[in-house]
Structure formats: C-alpha cells, structure tokens
C-alpha cells in the first residue's frame, strides 16, 4: 500500500458566479473531514455573502488581490501574502478589483457547506 496519494482529478465545484473552485483534498474528493485544500480563481468584481464558518480558513494569494471584510475590518491581500481566519469569525470574501485573483484555500476541519453559515 502506498503511503501517498497524488491528486490528478480535483473536484470542480459547480458555481454560478464565474469563480473556479478545484478541490484537491476534502470531503467530496478524498472523504477527508480533517482538512480541505482548494485552488481557486475569483473573477474581477466577484463577491459572495457574509458567512461565519465553523472552521479555520487559510488563504494564500498566488496572483491578483483579494478583499476580506473580517468583523467589519477591510483587509486586502496581494500575491505572496497569506492569512489565517479563525473559526466562528464573520467574514466576506470578494475580488472588487479589475483582474482575476488566483489563490489557495485551506480549511481545517474541511470545508463543509453545512458549516459555512452563509447569510442570505
């Protein structure tokens, strides 16, 4: 039995907002509930509703910029920067800029739609 797994076919999460989400490890791909790792590209002018997830989220920006509103504070990350947002923190993710933002997102425990608590 191999002691490693190379992910060659990430799960592409269906979206309606133009955002690319390729989950490499997590619940839908590897049934891993402890951690999820996703490659994402947020198109220009993209945003999603505020949410208060039950998991930590780490984000590493590969290119472009991404805006976070974390409990009413605006934070902008650029390529080469990363952030950790604690579980049970109200946050909104967006890309209000004119270029796409490519990034990696790691959630611990794994991202779970039932535990993200997006606002309507």
C-alpha positions in Angstrom: 0.0 0.0 0.0 1.3 3.4 -1.0 1.8 6.0 1.7 0.9 8.9 -0.5 -1.8 10.0 -2.9 -1.3 12.3 -5.9 -4.5 14.2 -6.8 -4.8 14.3 -10.5 -8.6 14.9 -10.8 -9.7 17.5 -8.3 -13.5 18.0 -7.8 -14.6 21.1 -9.7 -17.3 22.7 -7.6 -20.2 23.9 -9.7 -20.7 27.7 -9.3 -22.9 30.3 -10.9 -20.8 33.3 -10.2 -17.8 32.6 -12.5 -15.5 31.5 -9.7 -13.3 28.4 -10.4 -13.1 26.1 -7.4 -10.9 23.0 -7.8 -11.0 21.0 -4.5 -7.9 18.7 -4.3 -8.5 17.3 -0.9 -11.6 17.4 1.3 -14.9 15.8 1.8 -16.1 15.4 -1.9 -12.7 14.4 -3.3 -10.9 12.3 -0.7 -13.6 12.0 2.1 -11.1 13.8 4.3 -13.1 15.7 7.0 -10.0 17.0 8.8 -8.7 19.4 6.1 -9.6 20.7 2.6 -7.3 22.2 0.1 -8.7 24.1 -2.9 -7.3 26.0 -5.9 -9.5 29.0 -6.8 -9.7 31.8 -9.3 -12.1 34.6 -8.4 -13.0 36.7 -11.4 -12.9 40.5 -11.3 -15.8 42.1 -9.4 -16.7 38.8 -7.7 -18.1 38.6 -4.2 -20.0 36.2 -2.0 -22.3 36.8 1.0 -21.0 37.2 4.5 -20.5 33.9 6.4 -19.5 32.7 9.8 -17.8 29.3 9.2 -17.3 26.7 11.9 -13.7 26.0 10.5 -10.4 27.9 10.2 -9.6 29.1 6.8 -6.1 29.8 5.5 -5.7 31.7 2.2 -2.5 32.1 0.1 -2.7 34.6 -2.8 -0.9 33.4 -6.0 -1.7 36.3 -8.2 -4.0 39.4 -8.1 -5.6 40.7 -4.9 -8.4 39.6 -2.7 -10.5 41.6 -0.2 -11.7 40.3 3.1 -14.2 42.0 5.4 -13.4 40.5 8.8 -15.8 41.5 11.5 -16.2 45.0 9.8 -12.4 45.4 9.1 -11.4 45.6 5.4 -8.2 43.6 4.7 -6.6 43.3 1.2 -4.1 40.6 0.4 -1.7 40.7 -2.6 0.3 38.0 -4.3 2.7 36.2 -1.9 0.7 37.1 1.2 -1.4 34.7 3.3 -3.9 35.0 6.1 -5.5 32.7 8.7 -9.1 33.4 9.8 -10.2 31.8 13.0 -13.4 29.6 13.1 -16.6 31.3 14.1 -15.5 34.7 12.6 -17.9 36.7 10.4 -16.2 37.3 7.0 -16.9 38.3 3.5 -14.7 37.3 0.6 -14.5 39.3 -2.6 -12.5 40.5 -5.6 -13.6 44.1 -6.3 -10.6 44.6 -8.5 -10.1 44.6 -12.2 -8.0 41.4 -12.5 -8.7 37.8 -11.5 -7.4 36.6 -8.2 -5.8 33.1 -8.0 -5.3 31.6 -4.6 -5.2 28.5 -2.5 -7.7 28.0 0.4 -7.1 25.5 3.2 -9.9 24.8 5.7 -9.4 23.0 9.0 -11.5 21.0 9.6 -12.5 20.5 5.9 -14.9 22.9 4.2 -18.5 21.8 4.7 -21.5 23.7 3.1 -23.5 22.7 6.2 -21.0 24.5 8.5 -20.2 27.7 6.5 -23.4 29.6 7.6 -23.7 32.0 4.6 -26.0 34.9 5.1 -28.9 35.4 2.7 
